[in-house]
């Protein structure tokens, strides 16, 4: 059964995959085996998505958690300030277009963000899931989603769906259906279909009503 936290997991998996790809491209470029174009083309929207996600966590997840598990969220908020610094470091590196500076920025960003996301899932979100009632979880995830400006929703779908696996895609479509009015749900599914191409058939096999 799909639950609200499945949306968090999907975004976390997308962050991991996107940044790992940028880091791999930076490593290849530093060895003279490719270019940093992937980083230059993707880092800006990645950083925006990460900032929207982190802001949603701080305003909604962390505040809810503070009521049921005081002091747990403080360390994770400090992590977020570290991610802010690393995002700025990557932005400065891309301006220089220096391959070694970009490699340094992607490497530390990839390591720290992966460590942070893994820790959130193993600790913070486990406590959140145990102590925050399911209906409240749904309201919190819904409030988090509003951090994404409505005009940027299509960009978010086009960014997210190619980066996640079929389990996450199924969960996100289910959550869209539960949360969005029918016209917006139809738009979201069209955008997702365009974003993943032939992989859409795997999703239809799981959700036949998408045909």
C-alpha positions in Angstrom: 0.0 0.0 0.0 1.3 3.4 -0.9 1.8 5.8 2.0 2.8 9.5 2.1 6.4 8.8 3.0 6.8 7.0 -0.3 6.9 10.4 -1.9 9.9 11.4 0.3 11.7 8.1 -0.6 11.1 8.8 -4.3 12.6 12.3 -4.2 15.5 11.0 -2.1 16.3 8.4 -4.7 16.1 11.0 -7.4 18.5 13.2 -5.6 20.9 10.3 -5.1 20.9 9.3 -8.8 21.1 12.8 -10.2 24.0 13.9 -8.1 25.8 10.5 -8.6 25.6 11.0 -12.4 26.9 14.6 -12.1 29.8 13.3 -9.9 30.6 10.5 -12.4 30.7 13.1 -15.2 33.0 15.3 -13.3 35.3 12.4 -12.6 35.4 11.5 -16.3 36.1 15.1 -17.3 38.9 15.4 -14.8 40.5 12.4 -16.4 40.1 13.9 -19.9 37.5 11.3 -20.8 34.5 13.5 -21.2 33.0 16.9 -20.5 31.3 18.6 -17.6 28.3 19.4 -19.7 26.0 17.1 -17.6 26.9 19.1 -14.5 26.5 22.4 -16.2 23.1 21.4 -17.5 21.7 19.8 -14.4 23.2 21.3 -11.3 20.9 24.4 -11.2 17.6 22.6 -11.2 18.9 19.9 -8.9 19.9 22.6 -6.4 16.5 24.2 -6.7 14.7 20.9 -6.1 16.9 20.1 -3.1 16.3 23.6 -1.6 12.5 23.2 -2.0 12.6 19.8 -0.5 14.7 20.9 2.5 12.5 23.9 3.1 9.5 21.7 3.2 11.1 19.3 5.6 12.1 22.2 7.9 8.8 23.9 7.9 6.6 20.8 8.1 8.4 17.5 8.9 10.8 18.9 11.5 8.2 21.0 13.3 5.8 18.0 13.5 8.7 15.9 14.8 9.7 18.4 17.4 6.3 17.9 19.1 6.7 14.1 19.4 10.5 13.7 19.6 12.1 16.9 20.8 15.7 17.7 19.6 15.8 15.0 16.9 15.5 17.4 14.0 18.1 19.8 15.1 21.0 17.8 13.8 19.3 17.4 10.4 18.6 21.1 10.1 22.3 21.7 10.6 22.9 19.2 7.8 20.7 21.3 5.6 22.9 24.3 6.2 25.8 22.2 5.1 23.9 21.3 2.0 23.3 25.0 1.3 27.1 25.6 1.5 27.8 22.7 -0.8 25.2 23.9 -3.3 26.9 27.3 -3.3 30.3 25.7 -3.7 29.0 23.8 -6.8 27.5 26.9 -8.3 30.8 28.8 -7.9 32.7 25.8 -9.5 30.4 25.7 -12.5 30.9 29.4 -13.1 34.6 28.8 -13.3 34.2 25.7 -15.6 37.4 24.4 -14.0 37.2 20.6 -14.1 39.1 20.1 -10.9 37.0 22.6 -9.0 33.8 21.0 -10.3 35.1 17.6 -9.4 35.9 18.7 -5.8 32.4 20.2 -5.5 30.5 17.2 -6.9 32.5 14.7 -4.8 31.9 16.4 -1.5 28.3 17.2 -2.3 27.6 13.6 -3.4 29.2 12.1 -0.3 27.6 14.4 2.2 24.1 14.4 0.6 24.0 10.7 0.3 25.1 10.3 3.9 22.5 12.8 5.0 19.6 11.2 3.0 20.6 7.7 4.3 20.6 9.0 7.9 17.3 10.7 7.5 15.7 7.5 6.3 17.3 5.3 8.9 16.6 7.6 11.8 14.5 10.7 11.4 11.8 9.3 9.1 11.6 6.1 11.1 10.7 8.1 14.2 8.4 10.3 12.2 6.6 7.3 10.8 6.2 5.7 14.2 5.0 8.8 16.1 3.1 11.0 13.6 -0.4 9.6 12.7 -0.8 8.6 9.1 -3.5 11.3 8.3 -1.2 14.0 9.6 1.7 12.5 7.6 -0.4 12.9 4.4 -1.2 16.6 5.3 2.5 17.3 5.9 3.6 15.8 2.6 0.9 17.7 0.9 2.1 20.9 2.5 5.7 20.1 1.5 4.6 19.7 -2.1 3.4 23.3 -2.1 7.0 24.5 -1.8 7.3 23.8 -5.6 5.9 26.8 -7.4 2.9 25.7 -9.5 4.5 27.0 -12.8 7.5 24.7 -12.1 5.4 21.6 -11.6 6.0 20.3 -15.1 9.7 20.7 -14.7 9.6 18.7 -11.5 7.7 15.8 -13.1 10.1 15.8 -16.1 13.1 15.8 -13.7 11.8 13.2 -11.2 10.4 10.4 -13.3 13.5 9.5 -15.4 15.5 9.3 -12.2 13.4 6.9 -10.2 12.6 3.2 -10.6 9.2 1.6 -11.4 8.3 1.1 -7.7 8.8 4.8 -7.0 7.0 5.8 -10.2 4.0 3.7 -9.2 3.9 5.3 -5.8 4.1 8.8 -7.2 1.3 8.2 -9.7 -0.8 6.8 -6.9 0.0 9.8 -4.7 -0.8 12.2 -7.6 -4.2 10.5 -8.1 -5.0 10.9 -4.4 -3.8 14.5 -4.1 -4.5 16.2 -7.4 -7.7 17.3 -9.0 -8.5 15.2 -12.2 -7.3 17.8 -14.8 -4.0 18.3 -13.0 -3.6 14.5 -12.5 -4.1 14.0 -16.3 -1.5 16.6 -16.9 0.9 15.0 -14.5 0.5 11.5 -16.1 1.0 13.0 -19.6 4.2 14.7 -18.4 5.4 11.4 -16.8 4.7 9.4 -19.9 6.7 11.9 -22.0 9.5 11.8 -19.5 10.0 8.0 -19.4 9.1 7.0 -22.9 9.0 3.3 -23.5 9.2 2.6 -19.8 5.6 3.8 -19.5 4.5 0.2 -20.5 6.0 -1.1 -17.2 3.9 1.4 -15.3 0.7 0.6 -17.1 1.3 -3.0 -16.3 1.1 -2.0 -12.6 -1.7 0.6 -13.0 -3.9 -0.6 -15.9 -6.2 2.4 -15.7 -3.4 4.6 -17.1 -4.0 3.2 -20.6 
